[in-house]
Amino acid sequence: MSRPTRSATVAELKALGHPLRWRILRLCLDQALTNQQIAQRLEMSPATTLRHVRALVNTEFLEATEVRTGARGSLERPYRATRRTRGLASLDLDAAELVQQMDLALLSAHRAELAQAGPDASRDLARGVLRLSEESQAELRKRLADLLAEFEARDEPDGEPLSYLWSIALRP
């Protein structure tokens, strides 16, 4: 889990405010996929996914790679995630509704990935409640960030591809 390195712009918050866009980024993380391939994997129409792909390309979260020749001889344009979401801080209080929309989109995308992966995909899940001072919250975030960064750095080629979601929210 990268520490924030830059604040998100309003355009970036809007681009990341839809769950399908997070799913597209996840699909294109390890391999470049065409709009048609993305649509098939998400079980969506190519026109719908193209709108989302364009929004991600416009904000540089997704980039087009070299045009290639497809199976039937047609030209295809694959897209690959740029990893620009890493270290992106979404703490702009002037756009609090957009930040919340992005957070909810991320949660929804993670939920959809769990459902699509099936009942055998879950590796671990924990939920709890805490009562911590601001100082203790900062310590918790730092320790988790350090631990996740250590494991992310391993990037073991033969390892299982895993997804994680870390969230902490104020309880009403």
Disulfide bonds with the S-S distance in Angstrom:
none
